Amino acid sequence: MTSTPAILLIIAGLDPSGGAGLAADIETAVALGVHPAPVASLITVQDTVNVSASEPLAPELVVDQAEAVLADLPIAAIKLGALGTAAIGSAVADLLARHPDIAVVTDPVLAAAGGGRLAESELIAVYRERLFPLSRLATPNREELALLAPEDGAAELLALGLPACLVTDGEGRGDRIVHELHTDEVHLVANGPRLEGSFHGSGCTLASAIAARIALGDDLEEAIHRAGAFVQKAVAQAYQPGQGQKVPKRW
Amino acid sequence: MTSTPAILLIIAGLDPSGGAGLAADIETAVALGVHPAPVASLITVQDTVNVSASEPLAPELVVDQAEAVLADLPIAAIKLGALGTAAIGSAVADLLARHPDIAVVTDPVLAAAGGGRLAESELIAVYRERLFPLSRLATPNREELALLAPEDGAAELLALGLPACLVTDGEGRGDRIVHELHTDEVHLVANGPRLEGSFHGSGCTLASAIAARIALGDDLEEAIHRAGAFVQKAVAQAYQPGQGQKVPKRW
């Protein structure tokens, strides 16, 4: 028998194309040597072009899945992906409050890369007021940040009690990918050259890789650096399974 | 960019412990070099000991997820795991009938390894009359076979139009694991010594590995031999993440 790996609890949406969501999270976790415990928050109908429907599960079902796992498995970190509704967000915040010693990485997914909505607008207040103060890190991209903190960006979220905010640059425009880590100071985290094209699930992959590295014991900056390198390699090996975006090769 | 791998469409339940269901299927597919497209049929609340609840999704949502993927991605094979209800089984049979050229491996999941029910009894008739005749292979274990074909076992299913039935021995008792492949004749497929203990998701892993190898172009016997070897290795490296069963290490 092999020794038990670190375990990452993931609460996220399911993308049947396999590009983003739980499949991206599961593939990333095992690639980094971490056992994934996947909990579904919502079921999407989507392909590699865009999302055509998103069906949130009952909040109690989301929480029951997670509590069953938390009662049985020693969870080293939690990654939150798409949550869909304010009711699910609030139920997940209650769950996190019952397990305050586990590090949480929150990827505040509001829309798919193709533009399809994945969250009702009322979820924004739940992120700001409840989920971010219970998280160790949030990973919005610039569009998400503009919706989550229209006044003052990352500093506004830190003032609400979020300890660290990584403004991700995977969907940015410069020649190089440069994420910004905001804590009490601002660090720029360079990830290497930006590759041409649009990649389905690269944001999910980055947040999961950070959470997996935290589950393995990295501090925040180490986790971000190593996760960034993982995503860079996965994107460099991407393939195009359908008519739309490429998928990072995480395996 | 990497060339596009073969793609396996998976329709199965989600197990939040990560031992069985879609996580097992996704991990197995990527370990064998195949892109997984995961569609959820039902959401379970379970840990490594047993299932405490199983919530089937609306049949239309199951089919919509799959049709979005089939319209965008070139699917090389389909693996069916737990389907839960006769309504989902019938909707999936309609789906398969619209895509008759894709090879289907059907794992007729009726109960979790811990004994918890994962299917209503009306689903049995849907397997017999509709899903098996549309499948290339079914992979019941002996307990499932006794429920699916109480009169005459595998021969009864072949008479209904199933072309091949692998009676799996992962949960059997002999010193060696010996699966039985029933087609127009019976082949015994030996998989090596039986390891001590109970393994969560070993049946899912075997069926997914067979489907993945078929997606890669193997004929049926090659696929079964290679999948059996994959499961044997995963079980030999299993770990125990919680209080219950061990989980095969598929990565």
Interface residues (C-beta under 8 A of the other chain):
Chain A: M1 T2 S3 T4 P5 I7 L14 P16 S17 G18 L22 A23 I26 E27 V30 A31 H35 P36 A37 P38 V39 A40 I43 T44 V45 Q46 D47 T48 V49 S52 A53 E55 L57 L61 D64 Q65 A66 A68 V69 A71 D72 L73 P74 Q237 A238 Y239 Q240 P241 G242 Q243 G244 K246 V247 K249 R250 W251
Chain B: M1 T2 S3 T4 P5 I7 L14 P16 S17 G18 L22 A23 I26 E27 V30 A31 H35 P36 A37 P38 V39 A40 I43 T44 V45 Q46 D47 T48 V49 S52 A53 E55 L57 L61 D64 Q65 A66 A68 V69 A71 D72 L73 P74 Q237 A238 Y239 Q240 P241 G242 Q243 G244 K246 V247 K249 R250 W251
